[in-house]
Amino acid sequence: MFQISNLIRKSCSLLFAAFCVVISGCVGVEAFVFVAEGRGGEACVVEMESKEEAEWKLVAQMRSAVEAKDPAAKEVDDFMIRRFLRSRDLNLKKASDMFLKFLKWRRIAVPNGFISEAQIQNELSQNKLFIQGFSKKGSPISIAFPSKHYPSKRDINDLKNLVVYYLDKICARMPGNHEKLVAIVDFQGWGYSNCDIRGYLAGLDILQNYYPERLGKVFLIHVPSLFMRTWKIVYPYIDKNTRNKFIFVEDKNLRASLLEDIDEDQLPEIYGGKLKLMPH
């Protein structure tokens, strides 16, 4: 009789512990838990390290690994290393390889540590990129006008330098611990003469491989139907973790959709806000 009672008590404890685990997940507790048998056969819930704690431990491991291979890794902060880890789903080997590739690329592509305006005067004069305002979450906002871009008149290296220039600039504007940017890409007036698949892929390559986890959300607005052919070519090259960050906005919902993420005083006037667009 005692054995049966003990078995029932043990089973109930296990069920209760399992229930606690389920509930903790439902309310958003980000922790690793497991059910174990304690003293006297009682079940107990043992809380392991939180997701954030586990990430920072991986950051420390990755830092040791990459610093051993490239001393330049000592110059970056832990948040950058964490972004590379997250971009590779916390796979230490893949993230380390990606980060070391980034350091090598940076030395070659940006030997002076920054891209000067003198290097990209032709690209800047077209006023096709702006950085102004902040989202409700505190992310800096970039506004791009692809209709002002003409591949027949551009140099691919100048375009790459422009991308690096603006990404460095917008990342420098991120306040506190904010790590992501919001972009509005306005296709008003875009046509085949503006289509630059090679340029789009070059920019995408830089963003995904050298500035991982920087993109928060991209609003694609005033998108003409003919652009969708280009989108079908570019889409397969977008990382699976990045694809859902691109949002196509219908003209009739434009202002309302943007105001969900951006306050009126931070939204450009041309989209129904109060902010005037200013040159770079």
N, C-alpha and C positions, 0 to 999 in steps of 0.2 A: 504493500500500500504506500509505503514511504517512497519507493522508487517511482511509482506512478505519479505521486504528488510532485516529486522533484522534477520529473520529466515535464509535467504540465507547467510548473513554474518557470523552468528553463525555456520552454517553447514560447511562453507568453513574453518573457523578457526579450527574447530574440525578435519576436514580432514587433514589440514596442520599439526596440532599437532600430529596426529596419524602417519603421514608421517615421522615427525622428530623422533618419537619413533622407527619406523622401520629402518630408516637410521642409528640411533645410534647403533642399534643392529648389523647391517650389517658391520659397521666399527669397531666393537669390543669394544664398550664402555660398560664396565661392571658396570652398574648402574641400580637401580630400578627406573622406571619412571611411571607416570600415567597422564592422561589427566583430568583436572578439569575445571569447569566453573568459570571464574573470574568475576570481576566487570563489569557490563554492559552486561553480557551474553557472554563475550568474552571467548574463550577457552584458557587455558594456560597449558604449560607443566611444571610439578613440578618434579624436580629431587630429588629423595630420596637418601639415603646413598649408597655409592658404595658397591660392593660385599665384598671388603676387609674390609671396615669399619664395615660392618655387622658381618663379621667373628670375628673381634677383640672385638666387643661388646659381642659376644657369648663366646669368650675366657674369658673375665672378669667375666661373669656369671658363667661359668663352674669352674673357679678358686675359686670363693667364695663357690660354692657348694662342691667341693672336699676337700678344705682346712678345711671345717667345719667337715668333716668326717674322714680325715686323715691328720694330721699336716705335714707329709712327702711331701705333695703336694706343700708346700711352697718352696721346694728346687729345683723344676724344672722350666724351663723358659716357657714363653708364647708360643714359637714355638712348644714345645712338646705338650702342651695342644691343640694347633691348629691342629697338625697332628692327634691326636686322634679324634677331631671333624670331620675333613675331612674324616677320615676312616669310620665314621658312618654317612656320608652325612649331617653333621651339626645337627644331632639329639642330643640335649643336654643330655637327659636322658641316651641314649645308650652309648654316648661317656664318660659320667661321670662314669657309671658302668664299662666300659671297662678300664678306667684309674685307678680306685680304685683297680680293679683286678690286674692290672699291678704292682702297688705299693706293694701289698701283695705278688705277685710272686717274685718280685725283692728281697724282704727281705729274702725269703726262698731260692731262687735259687742262689743269689749272696750276701750272708751275709756280706762279706768283702768289698762289693762295686765294686769288680772286680774279674775276673778269672785269676789266676796266671798261668804262663807257666808250673810250677811244677805240676799243677793239670791235665794237658793235654799233658804230655810229649809223651805218646804213639801216640796220634793223630797227634801231631805236627811233629813227626819223619817221618811220611808218606809223607810229602810235597804234600798234595793234595789241599791246599788252599794258594793263594798268594794275596797280596794287593800291587798293583803297578800302577803308572800312574794316569792320570786324563783324563776325556772325554773333548770334546770341550766346554761343558757347565760348566766344573769345578767339575764334580762329580768324586769321587775316584773310581777306578776300582778294582774289585775282579775277580780273575781267579781260577776256580775250576776244578779238574780232578777226576771225579767220578770213573774212572777205577782204581784209587789207593786206593779205599775204599773197604774193605771186611767186610761185616756184621758178618761173622763167627768169626772175630777177634776183634770186637769192643764191648765196653760196652756202652749201650744206654745213661747213665748219662754222660760219658766222651764225647760222641758225642754232647749232648746238651750243655755241657760246652764249647766245641770247637766252636759251633755256636755263643754262647753269646760272647765268647772271640773275635772272628773275627768281629761280628757286632759292638761291643763296639769300637774295634780298628779302623774300617773303618769309623764309625761315628765321631770319634775323629779327623780324617784326613780331614773332610769336611771343606773347607775354607769359611769364611764369613757367608753368609746366605744360603749356599747350604745345602739342606736337603736330597738329594737322592744319591743313589749309582748306578753304572752300573756293571753288572756281565757278565762274559764270562764263560759258562759252557761247557767244552770240553769233549765229550764222546768218544774220540778216544780210542779204545781198550776195551770199556765197554762191559761186558757180564753178563750172569746170576749170576755168582759168585760175581758180584759187586752190584747186585740188592738188595736194602734195603728199601722196602716200608715203614716199620715202622720208619726207620731213616729219610726218606724223609718227612714223615708226621710230625715227631717231629720237624724237622727244620722249616718246613712251619708254624707250629703252633706258634713257637717262633717269627718268622719274622712277621707274620700277626697280632698276638695278643699283642705283646710286643714291636715291632718296626714298628708300622704302618706308612705308607706313607714314608718309607725310600727307597723303591725299585723304581728305575727309569726305568730301562730296563734290561732284561736278554737275552743275545744271546746264544741260544742252538746250538752248532756246532758239526760237525762230529757225528751226531745222527744216530745210527744204527736202522734198521727197527724193531728189536726185542724190542727196548726200548719203542716203541709206545704202547705195551701192558701195560707196567708199567705206562705210561703217562695217559692212559685211567682210571686207578685206582686212580691216584693222582689228576687228573684234577678237579673232582667234589669238592675237598676240597679247591681249590684255590678260594679266594674271587673274586666276579664278577668284582670288580674294579681293580683287579690285573691281571686277565687272559690275557688281551691284552698287558701286559708288557713283556710276554714271546714270543720271536721271534725265530722261527726255520730258520736257515740259511743253504742254500745249499752250498756244497763244492765249486762249480764253482763260486759262488758269495761271497765267504768268505771274502777275503781281501777287496773287494770293499764295502761290506756291513758294515764291521767294521770301515773302514775309513770314512764312513758317519758321525760317531759319535766320532771317536777317531783319533787324529792326528798321523801321522806316527812315530814321536819320542816318543809317549806315548803308541804305540801298540807293544806288545811282538814280538820278532824276529820270533818266530815260526809261526806267522800269517802274516808275510811280513812286520813287522814294524822294529823299531830300538832299542827297549827296551829289555834289558836282564832280564829274570826272576831271582829274587834273593829269597833265603829262607826267611821265616818270620822274 
